Amino acid sequence: MVLHKKEDTDRMAIRELKRYKLRMQVITRLYKKSPQSALSLCNQTHVSLPTVRSVLDQLISEKKVCISGTGTSKGGRRPLLYSHSQDAYYIVAVELGHHKAKALLLNSLNQEVTRIHEYPTNINDHMLEEHMEEALSHLLKESGLARDRISAIGVSMPGLIDSESGINQTIKIAGDRNIKERLTNRFNIPVHIENDARMQALGEFIFGKAKNTKNTLVLNWTWGLGLGIILNGQIYQGSNGCAGEFSHIRILPEGELCECGKQGCLQTIASTQKLLKMAMEAIKQGTVSQLTKRFSTTPTKMKVDDIINCAQNGDELSISLLNKISTKLAWGLSILIQLYNPELIVLNGPLTKAGKYILMPIQQALNKYCLENISNNVKIEISEMGEHSGLKGASAMIFQKIFRDKSMDKQVL
């Protein structure tokens, strides 16, 4: 008798687990594409139509899913279409940069509930929590939501990040490195952190140019060279979450000192920092240029956009500088192409506004440095998401965790 009871209990537990997994599959499928019919979800999850409808009915009763319309008919009744309920979940996505952060509040349809809010901070900011608190208050005021409606906060930031423990090893003071602990204690809301380049890759993979690809590299070309790697349709993190440190590939053994403490890293010859340094040196030497005319007395006020604008206006110096920096980047890209054999490389960051002035020299250099059979297989494209890719990636990360985590799921019932 005892044995039969245990077998019955085990069978019930297995059925409950299978139903829970199906529930998460349905929620995730609707997050990635909405609205969808029950038959479409049935075909994707490989379970019976009545079972899918039963799960959908349960989610509707919990106000997580709603009927959002009807589809086209092929002769019978028009099928009902299902999507996430707009207010089932709300999350905050934050992307930290070198000097400022961007924050955004989104709902469970991945719609932006607020505008992007920018505020000054950085990963070594002792007042990171206070500044994020101010940003959260701003978003809540704009949205009209109460704090208890926020299900989770996703933070993307530069650095060597262990996403499981929530620790950023790049932060200078050891006691400040556990970002997850610091922010969770402050807000009493689940917080998850990830590397900014991986979040940009995830954003592109779900919503942008990398959608429907399996082997893609996403590069954030800015003060550093952040690399997100998509291998076999998955975001690649490496053995301890440190994959993608493209900035610190050593290119010139006797090169400039990098901020990491090594000499000749790719970052020292191919980042926006280097571009601005080269431009300031040319101005100092009195090179004839629109840049010299505009910034001869205030070279430190020059920005990447100024160089791009001058190039687009035909300035020879600006075009030459963009050509040089793009060729140097291509040295590094050629290594990645030979190693990973990607189908696509997506470029993001301030330099991508230069368009053809960077794409042409990159392609020419790759033709020179790569094996033809490999380089012919890869496309180089500029992101259409711009500043949204990292924020959308952070939001996708959070929703994926919500859909997988039973404890978080119960919190918002």
Number of C-alpha atoms within 10 A of each C-alpha: 6 7 8 9 10 11 12 12 12 12 12 12 12 12 12 12 12 12 15 15 14 18 20 19 17 24 24 17 18 19 19 13 12 14 20 21 20 23 18 14 22 17 12 12 15 11 13 13 15 12 14 23 16 13 19 23 15 14 18 17 11 14 15 20 23 20 17 15 14 15 15 11 9 8 6 7 10 13 16 16 19 22 25 26 19 17 14 18 22 26 23 25 25 29 29 23 18 15 11 13 23 24 23 23 26 23 21 21 19 19 12 16 19 18 14 17 15 15 15 15 20 18 23 14 14 12 12 17 18 13 16 21 15 12 20 21 15 15 22 19 13 13 15 11 14 10 15 10 14 19 21 23 25 25 30 28 24 21 19 19 27 18 18 12 13 20 21 24 16 15 20 11 10 11 8 18 19 18 24 22 16 15 23 16 13 13 16 10 15 18 21 24 28 27 29 28 28 31 30 31 32 29 26 28 24 18 18 20 22 25 14 11 17 17 20 29 29 30 26 25 22 20 19 21 22 26 25 28 26 24 16 11 15 14 19 17 20 10 7 11 16 16 17 23 15 19 22 21 15 18 17 13 10 11 15 16 12 17 11 11 10 15 18 19 24 24 29 24 24 26 21 23 16 16 23 18 13 16 24 20 12 18 22 14 11 12 15 13 17 21 23 20 12 14 18 18 11 10 18 11 9 16 15 17 13 16 24 24 17 17 21 16 12 13 17 14 21 24 20 13 22 23 17 19 21 25 23 19 22 25 19 20 21 21 15 16 22 14 10 15 18 22 19 21 23 22 22 26 18 18 23 20 17 18 13 11 21 22 20 14 20 24 17 13 18 23 15 14 17 19 13 11 9 16 20 12 12 16 13 14 17 18 23 15 16 18 16 19 26 30 29 29 29 32 31 24 22 24 24 15 15 23 18 18 12 12 9 15 14 9 9 16 10
